[in-house]
Amino acid sequence: MEKRNTGGFMEERNTGGFMEERISGRFEKARVKHLGVHKKSPLALAAVYNGDFELWNTATMTMIKSASIGEVPIRAGEFLEERESFVLGSDDGMVRVFCTDTFEIKEKVQAHKDFIRKIAVHPTLPYIATCSDDGSIKIWDYSKDLSPVRSLEGHTHFVMSAEFSPKDSKILISCSLDTTVRIWNIETGKSVAVLKGALTGLNAVAYIGEKYIVSGGDDGKVSVWDASTEALITSVPAHTGPVTSIATTAAGFLTAGEDGIVREWTKKRFRPETAVPARLQRLWCVGQTQSKDIVAGGDEGLCFIKKAQTTSLFSFKVQGEEARIIFTEDTTIKQVKTSNPQAQKSVTTLSYLPDRLEVSDSGRYLAVETDGTVYIYTILGFLLQLTVPGHSLIWTGPEDFLIVHGTDIVQYTEFEVDRKVVVSYPDQSRAPVKSIQKVSQTSPNTEPQVLVQTQSSASCIIDRQGRVLFALEEEAIGAHMHRDTCIAIYKDRVDVLTRTQTLNQYRCKVSSWCAKNSTVFIHGGGKVSYFVVPDAPSESAPIIPMAMDQLSSTGVVLGVTDRLWYIDNGKLGCFPIDWEFAAFQGSVVSGVLPKGIPPALSKDCVHFLVRMDRLEDALAVSLDQDEKFELLLKLGRLDEAVAISNSEAKYSRLCGLLVERGEILQALECAKKGSSIENEILLSSIVNDTTQLRSASEKAYRQGKLLIALAAAHRSDNTELCKTIFKDSPYEEVFNRAQGLGHSRDP
């Protein structure tokens, strides 16, 4: 990431590298409250809280021109594309129209008595709608010098957003902090429907195509209504803070929130598909550019976000010390070896879009799935070997595989149909099979095990004969076997279980995962972490995740050699793994504290032991005196902590802890060596140590703490110090008279 200062704001650009993040440009400036995006040209209009407004080229991420209306916040702005103009709405209630090319002001009107929150542009008529904190929405004809058309009254709180219907030219929707969405007939000025369902104020509303109305509010939820029936379809969590902006896209819509995240949604299912941290603190606006990229504005300026790439399919097979990765880019199949990750080779281009890839364990064959059919090719020469109906193929031998056909599992042996595999539950029940996948195992030479997902949203692990080894109540997305222990991976957690009970559970978001031996790697929430499974797990050995690195939400962890490999937007990369530290963790969670820990690992080992609440072991391993001091405090071994203290700050902390334990004399000794003269004076007074109190009063005087010094001097009968403190002050004569000392000055 390259940074440079450009015309008064800080600019960051992504200049390439092994791993690409989706933020392609970030520009620091005052708070950007709204972004209007041109539909036909690569232009964006930024409305800034300090009164500035800026025209940006979204293709080159450069500012074309800027101007200001003065120190009046601008919260709304949109292009009037047919007039080659743009319109702004500001906190003074004014609407201003400017020429896009010259920035010359064309018209202005006092539209409202309060802040203007949003401006909506009619898709076919020369109308704009302005909504305001005065509770009204006003329709204006911009072909007639912003002449008023209609005022819409009905909301009982600030009107935050509005949008015209893409289907019916007389319909407009709006939302308000009064928690409602209203549908208006702009010809009559009447509210024809009120959509209720939100419990908090609404900040954004939009049409998604012609079928849906979507709103977002202070509760962080997105609500979806049927635009025809006006019925609430669903309300789902979207952001961890208020939803501030909704923008329509070809695929669905975007949302932005005060949590600083941009989320992308599709119309197929109202669930966020991707989440991108914009790195601007709170976000106030978001839009999609002409090139389908994203632009967002927030507290710290604006940023450009590259459009999400199509998720790559991949198959990762370890062969000795390296691995072969076969992956797709649309319909092109490529392969690369981890020993030379830059040397990607194109295998072939398919005539269809694949759904899944699976390389055989021998590395000779590649199964490609699409629309319920599996094509098996030789990797050498890419010759079609076999075509079979079904999906979810997993290899069980050189030319053997299992596949789901209909709702059954079918075994193929030497590329010939062998038999059906019947899933045998202990209670003799059966459930239709939805999909299967191979269970990764610590010992690769053991009999293959299969994770079965059923159509009842449950899952189980079976052997090749169909016997259920582990029954899982929910639908797991993966599983790993370490000895006799199953690690079940779900979208929201990881379970460690035996055949009889679940021992431990770790709540986390899981986007992708992989494992090697006893180490399981988890990717979710923009980061990668790992944990080590004990050889003999128990309820007393919790899962201790360790952070590794960052990986965007579009990335996928592929597999493990001596490093952890991932792919992100078509870019292959890897993270180093400290296997020596992982081995230490494995020993510890299995109940054995290794001896002879290398000094370079000491701090990491201590941190891990502390997280396991094994403080005595952490103390034994620690080589750092400061670290030992903290551990002794946690263990309550204060005498030992006193013995190794080497700073005033440490003695002061010990003083407080010893006081809490009632060991006042020991606390006083620490106070004398600490940084708080107040503690020393207070404790000396408590134990009535006049000599120490007199010494402390002198120390306080040298530190310039005269009132504290005076109190201590008076308490310890240190008259000379009192006289020194009062010298040349209004109290000097009064003090001398009280002490019977006479005048302190010559007559």
FENLINRA-V772295 format. One record per backbone hydrogen bond with DSSP energy under -0.5 kcal/mol. CO is the residue of the C=O (numbers start at 1). NH is the residue of the N-H. Records with the same first field share a line. If there is no record, write none. Layout:
BEGIN
CO: NH ; NH
END
This chain:
BEGIN
2: 13
4: 6 ; 11
5: 7
6: 9
9: 6
10: 28
11: 4
12: 26
13: 2 ; 15
22: 24 ; 306
24: 14
25: 304
26: 12 ; 28
27: 302
31: 33 ; 49
34: 47
35: 37
36: 45
41: 43
42: 58 ; 59
43: 38
44: 46 ; 56
45: 36 ; 47
46: 48 ; 54
47: 33 ; 34
48: 51 ; 74
51: 69
52: 48
53: 67
54: 46 ; 56
55: 64 ; 65
56: 44 ; 58
57: 61 ; 62
62: 57
65: 55
67: 53
70: 69 ; 72
73: 75 ; 91
76: 89
78: 87
79: 81
80: 83 ; 85
81: 84
84: 100 ; 101
85: 80
86: 98
87: 78
88: 96
89: 75 ; 76
90: 93 ; 116
93: 111 ; 112
94: 90
95: 109
96: 88
97: 106 ; 107
98: 86
99: 103
104: 99
107: 97
109: 95 ; 111
115: 117 ; 133
118: 131
120: 129
125: 127
126: 142 ; 143
127: 122
128: 140
129: 120
130: 138
131: 117 ; 118
132: 135 ; 159
135: 154 ; 155
136: 132
137: 152
138: 130
139: 149 ; 150
140: 128 ; 142
141: 144 ; 146 ; 147
142: 145
147: 141
150: 139
151: 153
152: 137
158: 160 ; 177
161: 175
163: 173
167: 169
168: 171
170: 186
171: 165
172: 184
173: 163
174: 182
175: 160 ; 161
176: 179 ; 202
179: 198
180: 176
181: 195
182: 174
183: 192 ; 193
184: 172 ; 186
185: 189 ; 190
190: 185 ; 192
193: 183
194: 196
195: 181
198: 197
201: 218
204: 216
206: 214
207: 209
208: 211 ; 212
211: 227
212: 208
213: 225
214: 206
215: 223
216: 203 ; 204
217: 220 ; 243
220: 238 ; 239
221: 217
222: 236
223: 215
224: 233 ; 234
225: 213 ; 227
226: 230
231: 226
234: 224
236: 222
242: 244 ; 258
245: 256
247: 254
251: 267
252: 249
253: 265
254: 247
255: 263
256: 244 ; 245
257: 260 ; 283
260: 278
261: 257
262: 276
263: 255
264: 273 ; 274
265: 253
269: 266 ; 271
271: 266
274: 264
276: 262
280: 299 ; 300
281: 280
282: 299
285: 297
287: 295
289: 292
293: 289
294: 305
295: 287
296: 303
297: 284 ; 285
298: 32 ; 301
300: 29
301: 298
302: 27
303: 296
304: 24 ; 25
305: 294
313: 328
315: 317 ; 326
317: 324
319: 322
322: 319
323: 325 ; 338
324: 317 ; 326
325: 336
326: 315
327: 334
329: 331 ; 332
331: 350
332: 329
333: 347 ; 348
334: 327
335: 345
336: 325
337: 340
338: 341
340: 343
342: 344
345: 335 ; 347
348: 333
352: 354
356: 369
358: 367
360: 363
364: 379
365: 360
366: 368 ; 377
367: 358
368: 375
369: 355 ; 356
370: 373
372: 390
373: 370
374: 376 ; 388
375: 368 ; 377
376: 385 ; 386
377: 366
378: 382
379: 381
383: 378
386: 376
388: 374
391: 404
394: 402
399: 415
400: 396 ; 397
401: 412
402: 394
403: 405 ; 410
404: 391
405: 407 ; 408
407: 433
408: 405
409: 421
410: 403
411: 418 ; 419
412: 401
413: 416
416: 413
419: 411
420: 422
421: 409 ; 423
422: 424
423: 425
424: 468
425: 428
429: 425
432: 455
435: 453
437: 451
438: 440
440: 481
442: 444
443: 446
449: 439
450: 452 ; 462
451: 437 ; 453
452: 454 ; 460
453: 434 ; 435
454: 457
457: 475
458: 454
459: 472
460: 452
461: 469 ; 470
462: 450
463: 466
466: 424
467: 463 ; 469
470: 461 ; 472
472: 459
474: 476
478: 489
479: 440
480: 482 ; 487
481: 442 ; 483
482: 485
485: 482
486: 488 ; 497
487: 480
488: 490 ; 495
489: 477 ; 478
491: 510
492: 508
493: 490
494: 506
495: 488 ; 497
496: 503 ; 504
497: 486
501: 498 ; 503
504: 496
506: 494
509: 511
512: 523
514: 521
516: 519
518: 520 ; 533
519: 516
520: 531
521: 514
522: 529
523: 511 ; 512
524: 527
526: 551
527: 524
528: 548 ; 549
529: 522
530: 546
531: 520
534: 537
538: 541
540: 542
543: 545
546: 530
549: 528
552: 555
554: 569
556: 567
559: 565
562: 577
563: 561 ; 565
564: 575
565: 558 ; 559
566: 573
567: 556
568: 571
570: 572
571: 568
573: 566
575: 564
577: 579
578: 582
579: 583
580: 584
581: 585
582: 586
583: 587
584: 588
585: 589
586: 590
587: 592
588: 591
592: 594
598: 601 ; 602
599: 602
601: 605
602: 606
603: 607
604: 608
605: 609
606: 610
607: 611
608: 612
609: 614
610: 613
613: 615
614: 618
615: 619
616: 620
617: 621
618: 622
624: 628
625: 629
626: 630
627: 631
628: 632
629: 633
630: 634
631: 635
632: 636 ; 637
633: 636
636: 638
637: 641
638: 642
639: 643
640: 644
641: 645
642: 645
647: 651
648: 652 ; 675
649: 653
650: 654
651: 655
652: 656
653: 657
654: 658
655: 659
656: 660
657: 661
658: 663
659: 662
662: 664
663: 667
664: 668
665: 669
666: 670
667: 671
668: 672
669: 673
670: 673 ; 674
671: 674
675: 677
676: 680
677: 681
678: 682
679: 683
680: 684
681: 685
682: 686
683: 687
684: 689
685: 688
688: 690
689: 693
690: 694
691: 695
692: 696
693: 697
694: 698
695: 699
696: 700
697: 701
698: 702
699: 703
700: 705
701: 704
704: 706
705: 709
706: 710
707: 711
708: 712
709: 713
710: 714
711: 715
712: 716
713: 718
714: 717
717: 719
718: 722
719: 723
720: 724
721: 725
722: 726
723: 727
726: 729
729: 732
731: 735
732: 736
733: 737
734: 738
735: 739
736: 741 ; 742
737: 740
END
